[in-house]
Amino acid sequence: MEKTDSELIAEVLKGNSQSFEPLIVRYQPRVFATARRYARRENEVQDIVQEIFLKAFQKLSSFRGDAPFEHWLMKVAVRTCYDFLRGHQRNRESTFTDLSDTESEWLDRFAGEPKNREEDLVAARELLAKIMDGLSADERMIITLLEIEERSIREIAELTGWSLPLVKVRAFRARAQMKKILKRMTVEKYL
Amino acid sequence: MDIEKVRIGLLKAERSRVPSQDVPYAFEKRVMAHIASCPALESITDYMSVLWKAAGSCACVMVLAFVVSFGFQSDDSLGNRDLESTVFASMSQHIEDSW
C-alpha cells in the first residue's frame, strides 16, 4: 500500500531523505506543467523543477500540514518560477519587424475575422510569447496566473505572498503594459 | 483595430494550450542525487542561522546598555568622579612620593 504524503513527510523530517523520492514521483508531472508556463526551453524547465524540489526538501520543516502538501508545493513552485523570471528578465521591446510572417498574418486575419484554426493558435501563442518577453517579471507572473491559468485574486495572493491590493494593482499595470506593447506593434504594422 | 479584443484573442489561444506533464526519464533520481549532496548546504544554513541569532542577541545587549547608560545619567557624574579618582590614585601617589 502506498504511503500518504503526511507519512512520507514525517519520515523525511526524521532524517530518512529517501522518503522524499515518492513525493517527487507523485508531483513532478504537475510541477513540470507549471514550469512550462514560464520557461520555453526544456533545459530551463528541468532546472526550475529541480530547484523547486530542492527548495521543497530544504524547507520541508516549515510545512505545517494544515493544507494539502500539493498546495504548499505549488506555492514553492510559483515562487521559484517568479525567481526564474526575475533572473532571466529580458524586457526586450518587440517591434513589428521582430514578428514572423505567420504572426503578422495572424494579426491581419484577427483584424478581419478571428478563427480558432490550429495554425492561427500557434501563431497567436508565438506572438503572445513575444509580448510577454516585453513584460517585467511581476507583470508576466500576474498575466500567467490571472489571465492564462484563470486563478482568482485571492489564490494569486496566497501563491505569490503578495497582498490583495498589490495583486490588483499589478494586474492593472500588466494589462496596460500588454496593451501598450500590442498597440505599438500594430501601429508599426498598419502605419 | 480593437487592441483589447486582440489581447483577449491572444490570451484565449494560450489558454487552449495545456502544458505537457511529461517528465524526463529518471528525473527524480537526478533530484535525489542533488539532495544527497545537500547536508553540507544544510550545515552552512544552520551555521548562518546561529550567526544571525548571535547578532540579534548582541544588538539587544547593545540597546540595553545604551538605555541603561542614558537612564542613569544623573548618577553618572558621581560615577565618573569615582572612576577618575581610582584611575589617577596611583599616579597622584607616585607624584607625591617623588616630591
Contacts between the chains, C-beta under 8 A, distances in Angstrom:
chain1	res1	chain2	res2	distance
A	17	B	32	7.8
A	17	B	35	5.7
A	17	B	36	7.3
A	17	B	38	7.8
A	18	B	32	7.5
A	20	B	32	7.2
A	20	B	35	6.4
A	21	B	28	5.5
A	21	B	32	5.4
A	24	B	27	7.7
A	24	B	28	4.2
A	24	B	31	5.5
A	24	B	32	7.3
A	25	B	28	5.2
A	28	B	23	5.0
A	28	B	27	6.1
A	28	B	28	6.5
A	29	B	21	3.7
A	29	B	22	7.7
A	29	B	23	5.8
A	30	B	21	6.8
A	32	B	19	7.8
A	32	B	20	7.3
A	32	B	21	5.9
A	32	B	22	6.8
A	32	B	23	5.6
A	33	B	18	7.8
A	33	B	19	4.3
A	33	B	20	6.8
A	33	B	21	4.8
A	34	B	19	7.6
A	36	B	19	4.0
A	36	B	20	6.2
A	37	B	19	5.7
A	46	B	24	6.4
A	46	B	27	7.2
A	49	B	27	7.3
A	49	B	31	8.0
A	50	B	30	6.7
A	50	B	31	5.6
A	50	B	34	6.5
A	53	B	31	4.6
A	53	B	35	7.9
A	54	B	31	6.9
A	54	B	34	5.8
A	54	B	35	6.8
A	54	B	38	7.3
A	57	B	35	5.4
A	57	B	38	6.9
A	58	B	38	6.9
A	58	B	41	7.5
A	58	B	42	7.0
A	58	B	45	7.4
A	107	B	1	7.9
A	107	B	6	7.2
A	110	B	6	5.9
A	110	B	9	5.6
A	111	B	1	5.0
A	111	B	6	7.8
A	114	B	5	7.9
A	114	B	9	5.3
A	116	B	16	7.7
A	120	B	13	7.4
A	121	B	13	4.7
A	121	B	16	6.2
A	121	B	17	7.6
A	124	B	9	6.5
A	124	B	10	5.2
A	124	B	13	3.5
A	124	B	14	7.4
A	125	B	10	7.9
A	125	B	13	5.4
A	125	B	14	5.5
A	125	B	17	6.1
A	127	B	10	6.1
A	128	B	10	4.3
A	128	B	11	7.1
A	128	B	13	6.8
A	128	B	14	5.2
A	131	B	10	7.1
A	143	B	11	7.7
A	147	B	11	4.9
A	147	B	15	8.0
A	148	B	11	6.3
A	148	B	14	5.2
A	148	B	15	5.7
A	150	B	15	7.2
A	175	B	7	7.6
A	178	B	7	5.7
A	179	B	3	5.2
A	179	B	4	6.7
A	179	B	7	6.0
A	182	B	3	5.3
A	182	B	6	6.0
A	182	B	7	5.8
A	182	B	10	7.9
A	183	B	3	5.2
A	186	B	1	5.5
A	186	B	3	6.9
A	186	B	6	7.3
A	190	B	1	7.3
